[in-house]
Amino acid sequence: MQNDQALKQAVKEKYGEIAEQSSTQNAASCCGATSCCGGDEVYNIMADDYSQLEGYHENADLGLGCGMPTAFARIKEGDTVIDLGSGAGNDCFVARAAVGEKGKVIGIDFTEKMISKARDNAEQLGFNNVEFRLGDIEQIPVTANKADVIVSNCVLNLVPNKTAVFKEIFRVLKPGGHFSISDIVLEGELPEKWKAVAELYSGCVSGAVQEKDYLAIIDQAGFTNRIIQKEKEIIIPEDILLQYLDAAEIATYKSGRIKIKSITVFAQKPAEVKAACCEPGSGCC
């Protein structure tokens, strides 16, 4: 298995290529890489339709998400919102419509070409309260207690150290702030042979973890009031499965014992974060 840095580099290179493609090309390629699918029919089995949301701008939508976290994020006018893995700016511009002129939106992405594309989009739209920063979301380039809301759309499944990301989200959120994150998770163990299929047709899901483990990471980071706001199963079309699996393997997949799911999760940073206890007998605890 590749180490974390090698995985990150592979993701960076891939999404650098994606930044230069249209949303139509990305939807047609299922996982955002040109000509990865084969066959004549176009499938877009992950992304939700943003086009009816206020603030939507087609040039910023590369069709790479697996949910609509900004639609569930309870963003208020004047909020500071951070989007992790902001791509060409799609969720940032939707968030900007909610925060208004008095709010601020910061997009974080570690792919230079995505940052450049997002900045070009923001400039064309004349937005002076939307900023894009180059950085790794395992070390978010934002000071502590900055954000009212954090969103992310189908990005954490690509990150090797998810525990580090949620610790960073906790650090950057203001006390009482919250996140809404859409991501890919698994139910049941995905055999090694199947991971290649999922990678092609479910947004490179090989980095996804079991749903129960994903939720446990959130809880262990200190968040409260966690709820799943939306979930949907990712269905791989049978004619695609036939290219990779035999009849018995397809039957096992269809039995429901193995599921690839998109979930949108909400959780809050407590309004009062307890400090570590002092020495026994000091009277400070």
Secondary structure, 3 states (H helix, E strand, C coil): CCCHHHHHHHHHHHHHHHCCCCHHHHHHCCCCCCCCCCCCCCCCCCCCCCCCCCCCCHHHCCCCCCCCHHHHCCCCCCCEEEEECCCCCHHHHHHHHHHCCCCEEEEEECCHHHHHHHHHHHHHHCCCCEEEEECCHHHCCCCCCCEEEEEEECCHHHCCCHHHHHHHHHHHEEEEEEEEEEEEEEECCCCHHHHHHHHHHCCCHHHCCEHHHHHHHHHHCCCEEEEEEEEEECCCCHHHHCCCCCHHHHHHHHCCCCEEEEEEEEEECCCCCCCCCCCCCCCCC
